[in-house]
Amino acid sequence: MQTIIIIGGGASGMMAALTATENSDHRVILLERQQRVGRKLLATGNGRCNLTNTGATIEHYHGENRDFAAPALAAFPPSAVLAFYRKLGLVTVEEYGGRVYPLSDSANSVVDVLRFALEAAGVEVKSACPVREVKREKSGFLVMTDAERLHADKLVVACGGAAGEKLGGVMDGYTLLGQLGHKRTALYPALVQLLTAPDYPRALKGVRADCALRLLAGGETLAESAGELQFTETGVSGPAVFDLSRAAATGGKGLVLSADFLRAYDEAAVLTLLKQRQGSLPALPASDMLTGIVHNRLGKMLVKYAGLDGNAPLRALDDGALKRLARACKDFRLDLRGTEGFDKAQVTAGGVKTSGFNPETLESWFVPGLFACGEVLDIDADCGGFNLQWAWASGRLAGRLGT
């Protein structure tokens, strides 16, 4: 019988462990540094657990070589993930944009069915058990924890990334794989809030808006997204912002965020709306010009941003003022001051270099019997269930142990 050790009890590690047990000749040990498995998983999707996305194509993934993820994603696509969870007894529901959640609306449901499956499969789960060192032996690996020294015939490193430190984000995986000769890229926080000059966000804290976003550097567009934006005390958050956060983290200094709050209309159409309002309500204060079009607080701020006198009646606004306001609605700009750190990030951009692993098996090219999966590798994805899809798919592939 072979002993298989999986280091990391997150999404990819649990999937790897369950897959490894499908071979009855395997004794599977899962080592987790936290008090319980799946702790970080509990926080995903604001506690709802966006466990996959039915549109998980390679275009949603990032890294020095995003195509590295293609074999794993093809071997265990979203349909297979959903079939796997149906077998475990989890009922799911698909929402906008292909996002899939448990019908219970609780991440606990996902973690619980995985825990039940681990127990039923006979996986030996050792929690509160951080791994301090790994060494290659003549036959297999020596895995050292605070309590014991374990031998593994094959080893799967699924420690996750540096993001979400309070929930278990650590550097362990990079360190352990480094001990076995693997290199990593620079690391950046991703799926994280953006920090901006505070003037407008502070006054708009809590306001949500649907918009199209562009990340600009020297007037050139680095990245684009669309969806919900939320203003915070220190900047902006929300799914549309998260999708730009990787580019913002890696894009250098002097970046600008441009928001289009009326993306269904071109600037000429917005100007027509404003002129119609001016004609029908000439005595209305300019501060209320956008009432009924965008959130009231946002509307007042856009009037201020455009340089209009909020107390002036609409009849007093000339064409130049209306054009400035139309442009403000379509191109509201905030100077970026960076991103929040790893402690508030959902995902790590960067990781252990994928060039050191076989994409068809996730086995190390130069350390036979060593596998890696999940966020520890240099693969990350957009917001919307794509990162968990990579966790399941890569965990499944690594857990096959090259077979």
Contacts in CASP RR format, 6 or more apart in sequence:
PFRMAT RR
TARGET T0000
AUTHOR 0000-0000-0000
METHOD contacts of the structure
MODEL  1
MQTIIIIGGGASGMMAALTATENSDHRVILLERQQRVGRKLLATGNGRCN
LTNTGATIEHYHGENRDFAAPALAAFPPSAVLAFYRKLGLVTVEEYGGRV
YPLSDSANSVVDVLRFALEAAGVEVKSACPVREVKREKSGFLVMTDAERL
HADKLVVACGGAAGEKLGGVMDGYTLLGQLGHKRTALYPALVQLLTAPDY
PRALKGVRADCALRLLAGGETLAESAGELQFTETGVSGPAVFDLSRAAAT
GGKGLVLSADFLRAYDEAAVLTLLKQRQGSLPALPASDMLTGIVHNRLGK
MLVKYAGLDGNAPLRALDDGALKRLARACKDFRLDLRGTEGFDKAQVTAG
GVKTSGFNPETLESWFVPGLFACGEVLDIDADCGGFNLQWAWASGRLAGR
LGT
1 25 0 8 1.000
1 26 0 8 1.000
1 27 0 8 1.000
2 25 0 8 1.000
2 26 0 8 1.000
2 27 0 8 1.000
2 153 0 8 1.000
2 154 0 8 1.000
3 26 0 8 1.000
3 27 0 8 1.000
3 29 0 8 1.000
3 150 0 8 1.000
3 151 0 8 1.000
3 152 0 8 1.000
3 153 0 8 1.000
4 20 0 8 1.000
4 26 0 8 1.000
4 27 0 8 1.000
4 28 0 8 1.000
4 29 0 8 1.000
4 152 0 8 1.000
4 153 0 8 1.000
4 154 0 8 1.000
4 155 0 8 1.000
4 156 0 8 1.000
4 399 0 8 1.000
4 401 0 8 1.000
5 29 0 8 1.000
5 30 0 8 1.000
5 31 0 8 1.000
5 141 0 8 1.000
5 143 0 8 1.000
5 150 0 8 1.000
5 152 0 8 1.000
5 154 0 8 1.000
5 155 0 8 1.000
5 156 0 8 1.000
6 13 0 8 1.000
6 16 0 8 1.000
6 17 0 8 1.000
6 20 0 8 1.000
6 28 0 8 1.000
6 29 0 8 1.000
6 30 0 8 1.000
6 31 0 8 1.000
6 156 0 8 1.000
6 158 0 8 1.000
6 399 0 8 1.000
7 31 0 8 1.000
7 131 0 8 1.000
7 134 0 8 1.000
7 143 0 8 1.000
7 155 0 8 1.000
7 156 0 8 1.000
7 157 0 8 1.000
7 158 0 8 1.000
7 159 0 8 1.000
7 172 0 8 1.000
7 173 0 8 1.000
7 176 0 8 1.000
8 30 0 8 1.000
8 31 0 8 1.000
8 32 0 8 1.000
8 33 0 8 1.000
8 157 0 8 1.000
8 158 0 8 1.000
8 159 0 8 1.000
8 160 0 8 1.000
9 17 0 8 1.000
9 30 0 8 1.000
9 31 0 8 1.000
9 32 0 8 1.000
9 34 0 8 1.000
9 37 0 8 1.000
9 38 0 8 1.000
9 125 0 8 1.000
9 158 0 8 1.000
10 32 0 8 1.000
10 37 0 8 1.000
10 38 0 8 1.000
10 39 0 8 1.000
10 40 0 8 1.000
10 41 0 8 1.000
10 158 0 8 1.000
10 160 0 8 1.000
10 391 0 8 1.000
11 38 0 8 1.000
11 40 0 8 1.000
11 41 0 8 1.000
11 374 0 8 1.000
11 388 0 8 1.000
11 391 0 8 1.000
11 392 0 8 1.000
12 158 0 8 1.000
12 160 0 8 1.000
12 373 0 8 1.000
12 374 0 8 1.000
12 375 0 8 1.000
12 390 0 8 1.000
12 391 0 8 1.000
12 392 0 8 1.000
12 394 0 8 1.000
12 395 0 8 1.000
12 398 0 8 1.000
13 30 0 8 1.000
13 156 0 8 1.000
13 158 0 8 1.000
13 373 0 8 1.000
13 374 0 8 1.000
13 395 0 8 1.000
14 30 0 8 1.000
14 37 0 8 1.000
14 38 0 8 1.000
14 114 0 8 1.000
14 118 0 8 1.000
15 373 0 8 1.000
15 391 0 8 1.000
15 392 0 8 1.000
15 395 0 8 1.000
15 396 0 8 1.000
15 399 0 8 1.000
16 156 0 8 1.000
16 158 0 8 1.000
16 371 0 8 1.000
16 373 0 8 1.000
16 395 0 8 1.000
16 396 0 8 1.000
16 398 0 8 1.000
16 399 0 8 1.000
17 28 0 8 1.000
17 30 0 8 1.000
17 118 0 8 1.000
17 121 0 8 1.000
17 123 0 8 1.000
17 399 0 8 1.000
18 114 0 8 1.000
18 117 0 8 1.000
18 118 0 8 1.000
18 121 0 8 1.000
18 123 0 8 1.000
19 395 0 8 1.000
19 396 0 8 1.000
19 398 0 8 1.000
19 399 0 8 1.000
19 400 0 8 1.000
20 26 0 8 1.000
20 28 0 8 1.000
20 156 0 8 1.000
20 399 0 8 1.000
20 400 0 8 1.000
20 401 0 8 1.000
21 28 0 8 1.000
21 121 0 8 1.000
21 122 0 8 1.000
21 123 0 8 1.000
23 401 0 8 1.000
23 403 0 8 1.000
27 124 0 8 1.000
28 121 0 8 1.000
28 122 0 8 1.000
28 123 0 8 1.000
28 124 0 8 1.000
29 123 0 8 1.000
29 124 0 8 1.000
29 126 0 8 1.000
29 150 0 8 1.000
29 152 0 8 1.000
30 37 0 8 1.000
30 118 0 8 1.000
30 123 0 8 1.000
30 124 0 8 1.000
30 125 0 8 1.000
30 126 0 8 1.000
31 126 0 8 1.000
31 129 0 8 1.000
31 131 0 8 1.000
31 143 0 8 1.000
31 145 0 8 1.000
32 38 0 8 1.000
32 125 0 8 1.000
32 126 0 8 1.000
32 127 0 8 1.000
32 128 0 8 1.000
32 129 0 8 1.000
33 128 0 8 1.000
33 129 0 8 1.000
33 130 0 8 1.000
33 131 0 8 1.000
33 168 0 8 1.000
33 170 0 8 1.000
33 172 0 8 1.000
34 127 0 8 1.000
34 128 0 8 1.000
34 168 0 8 1.000
35 127 0 8 1.000
35 128 0 8 1.000
36 127 0 8 1.000
37 111 0 8 1.000
37 114 0 8 1.000
37 115 0 8 1.000
37 118 0 8 1.000
37 125 0 8 1.000
37 127 0 8 1.000
38 111 0 8 1.000
38 114 0 8 1.000
39 167 0 8 1.000
39 168 0 8 1.000
40 164 0 8 1.000
40 167 0 8 1.000
40 168 0 8 1.000
40 169 0 8 1.000
41 49 0 8 1.000
41 107 0 8 1.000
41 110 0 8 1.000
41 111 0 8 1.000
41 388 0 8 1.000
42 49 0 8 1.000
42 107 0 8 1.000
42 108 0 8 1.000
42 111 0 8 1.000
42 167 0 8 1.000
43 107 0 8 1.000
43 167 0 8 1.000
44 50 0 8 1.000
44 51 0 8 1.000
44 107 0 8 1.000
44 346 0 8 1.000
44 388 0 8 1.000
45 101 0 8 1.000
45 107 0 8 1.000
47 106 0 8 1.000
47 107 0 8 1.000
48 101 0 8 1.000
48 102 0 8 1.000
48 105 0 8 1.000
48 106 0 8 1.000
48 107 0 8 1.000
49 101 0 8 1.000
49 102 0 8 1.000
49 106 0 8 1.000
49 107 0 8 1.000
49 109 0 8 1.000
49 110 0 8 1.000
49 388 0 8 1.000
50 99 0 8 1.000
50 100 0 8 1.000
50 101 0 8 1.000
50 384 0 8 1.000
50 385 0 8 1.000
50 388 0 8 1.000
51 81 0 8 1.000
51 85 0 8 1.000
51 92 0 8 1.000
51 100 0 8 1.000
51 101 0 8 1.000
51 102 0 8 1.000
51 110 0 8 1.000
51 385 0 8 1.000
51 388 0 8 1.000
51 392 0 8 1.000
52 78 0 8 1.000
52 81 0 8 1.000
52 82 0 8 1.000
52 100 0 8 1.000
52 385 0 8 1.000
52 388 0 8 1.000
52 389 0 8 1.000
52 392 0 8 1.000
53 60 0 8 1.000
53 78 0 8 1.000
53 97 0 8 1.000
53 98 0 8 1.000
53 99 0 8 1.000
53 100 0 8 1.000
53 384 0 8 1.000
53 385 0 8 1.000
53 386 0 8 1.000
53 389 0 8 1.000
54 78 0 8 1.000
54 79 0 8 1.000
54 94 0 8 1.000
54 98 0 8 1.000
54 100 0 8 1.000
55 78 0 8 1.000
55 97 0 8 1.000
55 98 0 8 1.000
56 73 0 8 1.000
56 77 0 8 1.000
56 78 0 8 1.000
56 381 0 8 1.000
56 385 0 8 1.000
56 386 0 8 1.000
56 389 0 8 1.000
58 66 0 8 1.000
58 67 0 8 1.000
58 69 0 8 1.000
58 70 0 8 1.000
58 73 0 8 1.000
60 381 0 8 1.000
60 382 0 8 1.000
60 386 0 8 1.000
61 69 0 8 1.000
61 73 0 8 1.000
61 379 0 8 1.000
61 380 0 8 1.000
61 381 0 8 1.000
61 382 0 8 1.000
61 386 0 8 1.000
61 390 0 8 1.000
62 246 0 8 1.000
62 349 0 8 1.000
62 379 0 8 1.000
62 380 0 8 1.000
62 381 0 8 1.000
63 185 0 8 1.000
63 349 0 8 1.000
63 350 0 8 1.000
63 354 0 8 1.000
63 378 0 8 1.000
63 379 0 8 1.000
63 380 0 8 1.000
64 185 0 8 1.000
64 350 0 8 1.000
64 353 0 8 1.000
64 354 0 8 1.000
64 355 0 8 1.000
64 378 0 8 1.000
65 354 0 8 1.000
65 355 0 8 1.000
65 378 0 8 1.000
66 379 0 8 1.000
67 359 0 8 1.000
68 354 0 8 1.000
68 357 0 8 1.000
68 359 0 8 1.000
68 377 0 8 1.000
68 379 0 8 1.000
69 359 0 8 1.000
69 379 0 8 1.000
69 390 0 8 1.000
69 393 0 8 1.000
69 394 0 8 1.000
70 359 0 8 1.000
71 359 0 8 1.000
71 360 0 8 1.000
71 397 0 8 1.000
72 359 0 8 1.000
72 362 0 8 1.000
72 390 0 8 1.000
72 393 0 8 1.000
72 394 0 8 1.000
72 395 0 8 1.000
72 396 0 8 1.000
72 397 0 8 1.000
73 389 0 8 1.000
73 390 0 8 1.000
73 393 0 8 1.000
75 393 0 8 1.000
75 396 0 8 1.000
75 397 0 8 1.000
76 392 0 8 1.000
76 393 0 8 1.000
76 396 0 8 1.000
76 397 0 8 1.000
77 393 0 8 1.000
78 100 0 8 1.000
78 389 0 8 1.000
81 389 0 8 1.000
81 392 0 8 1.000
81 393 0 8 1.000
82 92 0 8 1.000
82 100 0 8 1.000
84 392 0 8 1.000
85 92 0 8 1.000
85 110 0 8 1.000
85 113 0 8 1.000
86 92 0 8 1.000
88 113 0 8 1.000
88 114 0 8 1.000
88 116 0 8 1.000
88 117 0 8 1.000
89 113 0 8 1.000
90 102 0 8 1.000
90 109 0 8 1.000
90 110 0 8 1.000
90 113 0 8 1.000
91 102 0 8 1.000
91 103 0 8 1.000
91 104 0 8 1.000
92 100 0 8 1.000
92 101 0 8 1.000
92 102 0 8 1.000
92 103 0 8 1.000
93 100 0 8 1.000
93 101 0 8 1.000
93 102 0 8 1.000
93 103 0 8 1.000
94 100 0 8 1.000
95 101 0 8 1.000
97 384 0 8 1.000
99 384 0 8 1.000
99 385 0 8 1.000
100 385 0 8 1.000
102 109 0 8 1.000
102 110 0 8 1.000
118 125 0 8 1.000
119 125 0 8 1.000
126 145 0 8 1.000
129 145 0 8 1.000
129 146 0 8 1.000
129 147 0 8 1.000
130 145 0 8 1.000
130 146 0 8 1.000
130 172 0 8 1.000
131 143 0 8 1.000
131 144 0 8 1.000
131 145 0 8 1.000
131 172 0 8 1.000
131 176 0 8 1.000
132 144 0 8 1.000
132 145 0 8 1.000
132 146 0 8 1.000
133 143 0 8 1.000
133 144 0 8 1.000
133 176 0 8 1.000
133 179 0 8 1.000
134 141 0 8 1.000
134 142 0 8 1.000
134 143 0 8 1.000
134 144 0 8 1.000
134 155 0 8 1.000
134 176 0 8 1.000
134 179 0 8 1.000
134 180 0 8 1.000
135 141 0 8 1.000
135 142 0 8 1.000
135 144 0 8 1.000
135 179 0 8 1.000
136 142 0 8 1.000
136 180 0 8 1.000
136 367 0 8 1.000
137 151 0 8 1.000
139 153 0 8 1.000
140 151 0 8 1.000
140 152 0 8 1.000
140 153 0 8 1.000
140 154 0 8 1.000
140 155 0 8 1.000
140 369 0 8 1.000
141 151 0 8 1.000
141 152 0 8 1.000
141 154 0 8 1.000
141 155 0 8 1.000
141 369 0 8 1.000
141 370 0 8 1.000
142 149 0 8 1.000
142 150 0 8 1.000
142 151 0 8 1.000
142 152 0 8 1.000
143 149 0 8 1.000
143 150 0 8 1.000
143 151 0 8 1.000
143 152 0 8 1.000
143 155 0 8 1.000
144 150 0 8 1.000
153 369 0 8 1.000
154 369 0 8 1.000
154 370 0 8 1.000
154 371 0 8 1.000
154 401 0 8 1.000
155 369 0 8 1.000
155 370 0 8 1.000
155 371 0 8 1.000
156 371 0 8 1.000
156 372 0 8 1.000
156 373 0 8 1.000
156 395 0 8 1.000
156 398 0 8 1.000
156 399 0 8 1.000
156 401 0 8 1.000
157 173 0 8 1.000
157 176 0 8 1.000
157 177 0 8 1.000
157 370 0 8 1.000
157 371 0 8 1.000
157 372 0 8 1.000
157 373 0 8 1.000
157 376 0 8 1.000
158 372 0 8 1.000
158 373 0 8 1.000
158 374 0 8 1.000
158 376 0 8 1.000
158 395 0 8 1.000
158 398 0 8 1.000
159 170 0 8 1.000
159 172 0 8 1.000
159 173 0 8 1.000
159 176 0 8 1.000
159 376 0 8 1.000
160 169 0 8 1.000
160 170 0 8 1.000
160 173 0 8 1.000
160 348 0 8 1.000
160 374 0 8 1.000
160 375 0 8 1.000
160 376 0 8 1.000
161 169 0 8 1.000
161 170 0 8 1.000
161 171 0 8 1.000
161 173 0 8 1.000
161 174 0 8 1.000
161 187 0 8 1.000
161 348 0 8 1.000
161 351 0 8 1.000
161 375 0 8 1.000
161 376 0 8 1.000
162 169 0 8 1.000
162 170 0 8 1.000
162 171 0 8 1.000
162 174 0 8 1.000
162 187 0 8 1.000
162 342 0 8 1.000
162 348 0 8 1.000
163 169 0 8 1.000
163 189 0 8 1.000
163 190 0 8 1.000
163 191 0 8 1.000
163 192 0 8 1.000
163 342 0 8 1.000
163 345 0 8 1.000
163 346 0 8 1.000
163 347 0 8 1.000
163 348 0 8 1.000
163 375 0 8 1.000
164 342 0 8 1.000
164 343 0 8 1.000
164 344 0 8 1.000
164 345 0 8 1.000
164 346 0 8 1.000
165 342 0 8 1.000
165 343 0 8 1.000
166 343 0 8 1.000
169 342 0 8 1.000
173 352 0 8 1.000
173 376 0 8 1.000
174 184 0 8 1.000
174 187 0 8 1.000
174 351 0 8 1.000
174 352 0 8 1.000
174 376 0 8 1.000
177 184 0 8 1.000
177 352 0 8 1.000
177 372 0 8 1.000
177 376 0 8 1.000
178 184 0 8 1.000
178 352 0 8 1.000
180 364 0 8 1.000
180 367 0 8 1.000
180 370 0 8 1.000
181 366 0 8 1.000
181 367 0 8 1.000
182 352 0 8 1.000
182 353 0 8 1.000
182 356 0 8 1.000
182 364 0 8 1.000
182 367 0 8 1.000
182 372 0 8 1.000
183 352 0 8 1.000
183 353 0 8 1.000
184 350 0 8 1.000
184 351 0 8 1.000
184 352 0 8 1.000
184 353 0 8 1.000
184 378 0 8 1.000
185 350 0 8 1.000
185 351 0 8 1.000
185 352 0 8 1.000
185 353 0 8 1.000
185 378 0 8 1.000
186 350 0 8 1.000
187 342 0 8 1.000
187 348 0 8 1.000
187 349 0 8 1.000
187 350 0 8 1.000
187 351 0 8 1.000
188 246 0 8 1.000
188 249 0 8 1.000
188 250 0 8 1.000
188 339 0 8 1.000
188 348 0 8 1.000
188 349 0 8 1.000
188 350 0 8 1.000
189 245 0 8 1.000
189 249 0 8 1.000
189 339 0 8 1.000
189 340 0 8 1.000
189 341 0 8 1.000
189 342 0 8 1.000
189 344 0 8 1.000
189 345 0 8 1.000
189 347 0 8 1.000
189 348 0 8 1.000
189 349 0 8 1.000
190 242 0 8 1.000
190 245 0 8 1.000
190 246 0 8 1.000
190 249 0 8 1.000
190 345 0 8 1.000
190 346 0 8 1.000
190 347 0 8 1.000
190 348 0 8 1.000
190 349 0 8 1.000
190 380 0 8 1.000
191 242 0 8 1.000
191 245 0 8 1.000
191 246 0 8 1.000
191 345 0 8 1.000
191 346 0 8 1.000
191 347 0 8 1.000
191 383 0 8 1.000
191 387 0 8 1.000
192 242 0 8 1.000
192 245 0 8 1.000
192 249 0 8 1.000
192 339 0 8 1.000
192 340 0 8 1.000
192 341 0 8 1.000
192 344 0 8 1.000
192 345 0 8 1.000
192 346 0 8 1.000
193 232 0 8 1.000
193 234 0 8 1.000
193 235 0 8 1.000
193 236 0 8 1.000
193 237 0 8 1.000
193 238 0 8 1.000
193 241 0 8 1.000
193 245 0 8 1.000
193 339 0 8 1.000
193 340 0 8 1.000
193 344 0 8 1.000
194 235 0 8 1.000
194 236 0 8 1.000
194 237 0 8 1.000
194 241 0 8 1.000
194 244 0 8 1.000
194 245 0 8 1.000
194 248 0 8 1.000
194 257 0 8 1.000
194 336 0 8 1.000
194 338 0 8 1.000
194 339 0 8 1.000
194 340 0 8 1.000
195 234 0 8 1.000
195 235 0 8 1.000
195 336 0 8 1.000
195 337 0 8 1.000
195 338 0 8 1.000
195 339 0 8 1.000
195 340 0 8 1.000
196 234 0 8 1.000
196 235 0 8 1.000
196 236 0 8 1.000
196 257 0 8 1.000
196 334 0 8 1.000
196 335 0 8 1.000
196 336 0 8 1.000
196 337 0 8 1.000
197 334 0 8 1.000
197 335 0 8 1.000
197 337 0 8 1.000
198 233 0 8 1.000
198 234 0 8 1.000
198 235 0 8 1.000
200 231 0 8 1.000
200 301 0 8 1.000
200 305 0 8 1.000
200 334 0 8 1.000
201 231 0 8 1.000
201 232 0 8 1.000
201 233 0 8 1.000
201 234 0 8 1.000
201 235 0 8 1.000
201 236 0 8 1.000
201 334 0 8 1.000
202 233 0 8 1.000
202 234 0 8 1.000
203 297 0 8 1.000
203 301 0 8 1.000
204 231 0 8 1.000
204 297 0 8 1.000
204 298 0 8 1.000
204 301 0 8 1.000
205 231 0 8 1.000
205 232 0 8 1.000
205 233 0 8 1.000
206 230 0 8 1.000
206 231 0 8 1.000
206 232 0 8 1.000
207 230 0 8 1.000
207 231 0 8 1.000
207 295 0 8 1.000
207 297 0 8 1.000
207 298 0 8 1.000
208 228 0 8 1.000
208 229 0 8 1.000
208 230 0 8 1.000
208 231 0 8 1.000
208 295 0 8 1.000
209 228 0 8 1.000
209 229 0 8 1.000
209 230 0 8 1.000
209 259 0 8 1.000
209 261 0 8 1.000
209 294 0 8 1.000
209 295 0 8 1.000
209 298 0 8 1.000
210 227 0 8 1.000
210 228 0 8 1.000
210 229 0 8 1.000
210 261 0 8 1.000
210 263 0 8 1.000
211 226 0 8 1.000
211 227 0 8 1.000
211 228 0 8 1.000
211 229 0 8 1.000
211 240 0 8 1.000
211 259 0 8 1.000
211 260 0 8 1.000
211 261 0 8 1.000
211 263 0 8 1.000
212 224 0 8 1.000
212 225 0 8 1.000
212 226 0 8 1.000
212 227 0 8 1.000
212 240 0 8 1.000
212 259 0 8 1.000
212 260 0 8 1.000
212 263 0 8 1.000
213 224 0 8 1.000
213 225 0 8 1.000
213 226 0 8 1.000
213 227 0 8 1.000
213 229 0 8 1.000
213 240 0 8 1.000
213 241 0 8 1.000
213 244 0 8 1.000
213 257 0 8 1.000
213 258 0 8 1.000
213 259 0 8 1.000
213 260 0 8 1.000
214 221 0 8 1.000
214 223 0 8 1.000
214 224 0 8 1.000
214 257 0 8 1.000
214 258 0 8 1.000
214 260 0 8 1.000
215 221 0 8 1.000
215 222 0 8 1.000
215 223 0 8 1.000
215 224 0 8 1.000
215 244 0 8 1.000
215 247 0 8 1.000
215 248 0 8 1.000
215 255 0 8 1.000
215 256 0 8 1.000
215 257 0 8 1.000
215 258 0 8 1.000
215 336 0 8 1.000
216 222 0 8 1.000
216 255 0 8 1.000
216 256 0 8 1.000
216 257 0 8 1.000
216 258 0 8 1.000
216 333 0 8 1.000
217 251 0 8 1.000
217 252 0 8 1.000
217 254 0 8 1.000
217 255 0 8 1.000
217 256 0 8 1.000
218 254 0 8 1.000
218 256 0 8 1.000
219 256 0 8 1.000
222 247 0 8 1.000
222 251 0 8 1.000
222 255 0 8 1.000
223 243 0 8 1.000
223 244 0 8 1.000
223 246 0 8 1.000
223 247 0 8 1.000
223 248 0 8 1.000
224 244 0 8 1.000
225 240 0 8 1.000
225 241 0 8 1.000
225 243 0 8 1.000
225 244 0 8 1.000
226 240 0 8 1.000
226 263 0 8 1.000
227 239 0 8 1.000
227 240 0 8 1.000
228 238 0 8 1.000
228 239 0 8 1.000
228 240 0 8 1.000
229 236 0 8 1.000
229 237 0 8 1.000
229 238 0 8 1.000
229 240 0 8 1.000
229 241 0 8 1.000
229 259 0 8 1.000
230 236 0 8 1.000
230 237 0 8 1.000
230 238 0 8 1.000
230 241 0 8 1.000
231 237 0 8 1.000
234 340 0 8 1.000
235 334 0 8 1.000
236 257 0 8 1.000
236 334 0 8 1.000
239 383 0 8 1.000
239 384 0 8 1.000
242 346 0 8 1.000
242 382 0 8 1.000
242 383 0 8 1.000
243 382 0 8 1.000
243 383 0 8 1.000
244 257 0 8 1.000
245 339 0 8 1.000
245 345 0 8 1.000
246 349 0 8 1.000
246 380 0 8 1.000
248 255 0 8 1.000
248 257 0 8 1.000
248 336 0 8 1.000
248 338 0 8 1.000
248 339 0 8 1.000
249 338 0 8 1.000
249 339 0 8 1.000
249 349 0 8 1.000
250 349 0 8 1.000
254 335 0 8 1.000
254 336 0 8 1.000
255 335 0 8 1.000
255 336 0 8 1.000
255 338 0 8 1.000
256 333 0 8 1.000
256 334 0 8 1.000
256 335 0 8 1.000
256 336 0 8 1.000
257 333 0 8 1.000
257 334 0 8 1.000
257 336 0 8 1.000
258 331 0 8 1.000
258 332 0 8 1.000
258 333 0 8 1.000
259 331 0 8 1.000
259 332 0 8 1.000
259 333 0 8 1.000
259 334 0 8 1.000
260 329 0 8 1.000
260 330 0 8 1.000
260 331 0 8 1.000
260 332 0 8 1.000
261 294 0 8 1.000
261 298 0 8 1.000
261 302 0 8 1.000
261 329 0 8 1.000
261 330 0 8 1.000
261 332 0 8 1.000
262 270 0 8 1.000
262 293 0 8 1.000
262 294 0 8 1.000
262 329 0 8 1.000
262 330 0 8 1.000
265 273 0 8 1.000
266 330 0 8 1.000
267 326 0 8 1.000
267 327 0 8 1.000
267 330 0 8 1.000
270 326 0 8 1.000
270 329 0 8 1.000
270 330 0 8 1.000
271 322 0 8 1.000
271 323 0 8 1.000
271 326 0 8 1.000
273 293 0 8 1.000
274 289 0 8 1.000
274 322 0 8 1.000
274 325 0 8 1.000
274 326 0 8 1.000
275 322 0 8 1.000
277 284 0 8 1.000
277 289 0 8 1.000
277 314 0 8 1.000
278 289 0 8 1.000
278 314 0 8 1.000
278 315 0 8 1.000
278 317 0 8 1.000
278 322 0 8 1.000
279 314 0 8 1.000
279 315 0 8 1.000
281 314 0 8 1.000
282 313 0 8 1.000
282 314 0 8 1.000
282 315 0 8 1.000
283 313 0 8 1.000
283 314 0 8 1.000
283 315 0 8 1.000
284 313 0 8 1.000
284 314 0 8 1.000
285 310 0 8 1.000
285 311 0 8 1.000
285 312 0 8 1.000
285 313 0 8 1.000
285 314 0 8 1.000
286 303 0 8 1.000
286 308 0 8 1.000
286 309 0 8 1.000
286 310 0 8 1.000
286 311 0 8 1.000
286 312 0 8 1.000
286 313 0 8 1.000
286 314 0 8 1.000
286 316 0 8 1.000
286 317 0 8 1.000
286 321 0 8 1.000
287 300 0 8 1.000
287 303 0 8 1.000
287 310 0 8 1.000
287 311 0 8 1.000
288 300 0 8 1.000
289 299 0 8 1.000
289 303 0 8 1.000
289 308 0 8 1.000
289 314 0 8 1.000
289 325 0 8 1.000
290 298 0 8 1.000
290 299 0 8 1.000
290 300 0 8 1.000
290 302 0 8 1.000
290 303 0 8 1.000
290 325 0 8 1.000
290 329 0 8 1.000
291 299 0 8 1.000
293 299 0 8 1.000
293 329 0 8 1.000
294 302 0 8 1.000
294 329 0 8 1.000
300 310 0 8 1.000
302 325 0 8 1.000
302 328 0 8 1.000
302 329 0 8 1.000
302 332 0 8 1.000
303 310 0 8 1.000
303 325 0 8 1.000
303 328 0 8 1.000
304 310 0 8 1.000
305 328 0 8 1.000
305 332 0 8 1.000
306 321 0 8 1.000
306 324 0 8 1.000
306 325 0 8 1.000
306 327 0 8 1.000
306 328 0 8 1.000
307 321 0 8 1.000
307 324 0 8 1.000
308 317 0 8 1.000
308 321 0 8 1.000
308 324 0 8 1.000
308 325 0 8 1.000
309 316 0 8 1.000
339 345 0 8 1.000
342 348 0 8 1.000
346 383 0 8 1.000
346 387 0 8 1.000
347 375 0 8 1.000
347 380 0 8 1.000
347 381 0 8 1.000
347 387 0 8 1.000
348 375 0 8 1.000
348 380 0 8 1.000
349 380 0 8 1.000
350 378 0 8 1.000
350 380 0 8 1.000
351 376 0 8 1.000
351 377 0 8 1.000
351 378 0 8 1.000
352 372 0 8 1.000
352 376 0 8 1.000
352 377 0 8 1.000
352 378 0 8 1.000
353 378 0 8 1.000
354 377 0 8 1.000
354 378 0 8 1.000
354 379 0 8 1.000
356 364 0 8 1.000
356 365 0 8 1.000
356 366 0 8 1.000
357 363 0 8 1.000
357 364 0 8 1.000
357 365 0 8 1.000
357 371 0 8 1.000
357 372 0 8 1.000
357 377 0 8 1.000
358 364 0 8 1.000
358 365 0 8 1.000
361 371 0 8 1.000
361 397 0 8 1.000
361 398 0 8 1.000
361 400 0 8 1.000
361 402 0 8 1.000
362 371 0 8 1.000
362 372 0 8 1.000
362 373 0 8 1.000
362 394 0 8 1.000
362 395 0 8 1.000
362 397 0 8 1.000
362 398 0 8 1.000
363 369 0 8 1.000
363 370 0 8 1.000
363 371 0 8 1.000
363 401 0 8 1.000
363 402 0 8 1.000
364 370 0 8 1.000
364 371 0 8 1.000
364 372 0 8 1.000
369 401 0 8 1.000
371 398 0 8 1.000
371 399 0 8 1.000
371 401 0 8 1.000
371 402 0 8 1.000
372 398 0 8 1.000
373 391 0 8 1.000
373 394 0 8 1.000
373 395 0 8 1.000
373 397 0 8 1.000
373 398 0 8 1.000
373 399 0 8 1.000
374 390 0 8 1.000
374 391 0 8 1.000
374 394 0 8 1.000
374 395 0 8 1.000
375 387 0 8 1.000
375 390 0 8 1.000
375 391 0 8 1.000
377 394 0 8 1.000
379 390 0 8 1.000
379 394 0 8 1.000
380 387 0 8 1.000
380 390 0 8 1.000
381 387 0 8 1.000
381 389 0 8 1.000
381 390 0 8 1.000
END
